[in-house]
Amino acid sequence: MTAHFVCGCGRREFSDSASNRPALSRSDLQSETEYETRLRLLNLKMESQSIANPNVGRAALGPALEVVIEVPRGSFVKRGSSGSIDFISPLPCPFNYGAVPTLLGLEGDLLDAVVLGKRIAYGTRLRVIAWGAVTLTDRGLSDDKLICSEHAPSDQECSEVLRFFHFYAKCKGMLNLWRRRPGRNSCDGWCDAGQALARARPIPASWAGPPVPF
């Protein structure tokens, strides 16, 4: 069965077949029955909302991943995967920002992950559901940012995420111009979490940090 999740940028589809959800295994839930029960209740909730709001669609539990928080919500300090400070922002980060410690993204650094919800302390490791991803291009290099939450993000949350990354791309473009680092900077919109994970790769034993400086 294929279920759907609608955010501010359009309909997102996630497969519910057993072969496509290895990350949410019996180690995460007590039994397959519990998984199916949670999925059914979530879809019933979304279907009841669809009666009043046709823009709300069906939702499916996405892959559950471990994320390490690098920038807590409200923090001004941007840290990289090594723990070093990349820069001090004039504006607070509106979301918890971190990375999946076992996967590398397209830029060769840890796969980035945004965790929606309340502030989470720096260094916290948590298991959370990835509902989708936003692709960001920085200096001509594309990279995916998983969008994670304990619940299916609302249309408003999706719009806020997309607005933030469009703003971030413009700010990063100005910073790169000042640093004399050429290349296109843009927010390229939403993609499925599965697509972002398919483009990621496990960290090799030889990995010594990101090959591209911030």
Secondary structure as UniProt FT lines:
FT   STRAND          2..7
FT   TURN            8..9
FT   STRAND          10..15
FT   HELIX           18..20
FT   TURN            22..23
FT   TURN            26..28
FT   HELIX           32..52
FT   TURN            54..55
FT   STRAND          64..71
FT   TURN            73..74
FT   STRAND          77..79
FT   TURN            81..82
FT   STRAND          85..88
FT   STRAND          96..104
FT   TURN            106..107
FT   STRAND          110..115
FT   TURN            122..123
FT   STRAND          125..138
FT   TURN            139..140
FT   STRAND          141..149
FT   HELIX           155..178
FT   TURN            179..180
FT   STRAND          186..191
FT   HELIX           193..199
FT   STRAND          201..202
FT   TURN            205..206
//
